[in-house]
Amino acid sequence: MIRFDQVAKRYSNGFEALKGLSFQIDPGEMVFLTGHSGAGKSTLLKLIMAMEQPSRGQVLVNNTNLNRISDRQIPYHRRQIGVVFQNHQLLFDRTIYENVALPLVISGFPQQDTGRRVRAALDKVGLLSKENRYPLELSGGEQQRVGIARAVVNKPRILLADEPTGNLDPALSADIMHLFRQFNEVGVTMLIASHDLDLIKRQGKRVLALREGELVADSQREPAHV
Ligand SMILES: Nc1ncnc2c1ncn2[C@@H]1O[C@H](COP(=O)(O)OP(=O)(O)OP(=O)(O)O)[C@@H](O)[C@H]1O
């Protein structure tokens, strides 16, 4: 569950990126977040990750109020959340296997079980045969799928994606959406920030629309109009 109660975010330069947002995403939902460049989408995702703190209001994730968690609890909180970025942020001097294993290594996951988990994640994204290759030997769509395998290797209950199809052509973007739906079908809560309104419309899922830091539409309650 993700809940925002009257959340505002003012950056230290005084800019108010979010202006009093309230919404709730239930476990197992798949929701899109849309809005113009600068509308506040990445800020909203960073608040869920506890990478930024709200300047007003509260963010709750799985019943934990992020205003109240200590620095020590933050790594545990982040382990429950997988994140997929537009530019996938892979390490180019490491193999596909090593890139996907990284979150497990960081969290101290037992080494003897790492191979099984990494291969299960690579299998889900259809890249099991490429585990010994390096990122630059893969296409852009394949690199993005490695980023998704890395995001799900910890089996997070929540998956966030920030413009995950921004660099991909329509066919590859549709493949990525198909993968996301498969994760959602096994219970992963998904929040996907995207500008691609056509792609979003085709998914037939709930859409939250931001404009200048305000929630201007929630398609569960009214038709989205951005
Ligand atoms: N650390 C920061 N300090 C000051 N202002 C910031 C900071 N991060 C973001 N902003 C500003 O907050 C606003 C919202 O940014 P944000 O990245 O959340 O938007 P976005 O909707 O994700 O945009 P895009 O689609 O272009 O990534 C922008 O005007 C941005 O310049």
The ligand as an SDF file (V2000), in Angstrom:
LIG
                    3D

 31 33  0  0  0  0  0  0  0  0999 V2000
   16.8670   18.6350   -6.0060 N   0  0  0  0  0  0  0  0  0  0  0  0
   16.1140   19.5890   -6.5430 C   0  0  0  0  0  0  0  0  0  0  0  0
   16.2690   20.8810   -6.1750 N   0  0  0  0  0  0  0  0  0  0  0  0
   15.4800   21.8420   -6.6900 C   0  0  0  0  0  0  0  0  0  0  0  0
   14.5080   21.6440   -7.5860 N   0  0  0  0  0  0  0  0  0  0  0  0
   14.3080   20.3860   -8.0020 C   0  0  0  0  0  0  0  0  0  0  0  0
   15.0910   19.2900   -7.5110 C   0  0  0  0  0  0  0  0  0  0  0  0
   14.6480   18.1560   -8.0990 N   0  0  0  0  0  0  0  0  0  0  0  0
   13.6400   18.5170   -8.9180 C   0  0  0  0  0  0  0  0  0  0  0  0
   13.4260   19.8560   -8.8580 N   0  0  0  0  0  0  0  0  0  0  0  0
   12.4280   20.6170   -9.5980 C   0  0  0  0  0  0  0  0  0  0  0  0
   11.1450   20.1150   -9.2520 O   0  0  0  0  0  0  0  0  0  0  0  0
   10.2930   20.0540  -10.3970 C   0  0  0  0  0  0  0  0  0  0  0  0
    9.7420   18.6700  -10.5480 C   0  0  0  0  0  0  0  0  0  0  0  0
   10.8160   17.8180  -10.9430 O   0  0  0  0  0  0  0  0  0  0  0  0
   10.5920   16.2630  -11.2190 P   0  0  0  0  0  0  0  0  0  0  0  0
   11.9270   15.7130  -11.6180 O   0  0  0  0  0  0  0  0  0  0  0  0
    9.8900   15.6550  -10.0780 O   0  0  0  0  0  0  0  0  0  0  0  0
    9.6060   16.3280  -12.4750 O   0  0  0  0  0  0  0  0  0  0  0  0
    9.1580   15.2040  -13.5050 P   0  0  0  0  0  0  0  0  0  0  0  0
    7.6850   15.3020  -13.6250 O   0  0  0  0  0  0  0  0  0  0  0  0
    9.7320   13.8850  -13.0870 O   0  0  0  0  0  0  0  0  0  0  0  0
    9.8570   15.7100  -14.8240 O   0  0  0  0  0  0  0  0  0  0  0  0
   10.5630   14.8850  -16.0120 P   0  0  0  0  0  0  0  0  0  0  0  0
    9.4620   14.1690  -16.7030 O   0  0  0  0  0  0  0  0  0  0  0  0
   11.1900   15.9580  -16.8360 O   0  0  0  0  0  0  0  0  0  0  0  0
   11.5600   13.9770  -15.3440 O   0  0  0  0  0  0  0  0  0  0  0  0
   11.1320   20.5520  -11.5750 C   0  0  0  0  0  0  0  0  0  0  0  0
   10.8240   21.8980  -11.8220 O   0  0  0  0  0  0  0  0  0  0  0  0
   12.5520   20.3960  -11.0980 C   0  0  0  0  0  0  0  0  0  0  0  0
   13.4010   21.3660  -11.6740 O   0  0  0  0  0  0  0  0  0  0  0  0
  1  2  1  0
  2  3  1  0
  2  7  2  0
  3  4  2  0
  4  5  1  0
  5  6  2  0
  6  7  1  0
  6 10  1  0
  7  8  1  0
  8  9  2  0
  9 10  1  0
 10 11  1  0
 11 12  1  0
 11 30  1  0
 12 13  1  0
 13 14  1  0
 13 28  1  0
 14 15  1  0
 15 16  1  0
 16 17  2  0
 16 18  1  0
 16 19  1  0
 19 20  1  0
 20 21  2  0
 20 22  1  0
 20 23  1  0
 23 24  1  0
 24 25  2  0
 24 26  1  0
 24 27  1  0
 28 29  1  0
 28 30  1  0
 30 31  1  0
M  END
$$$$
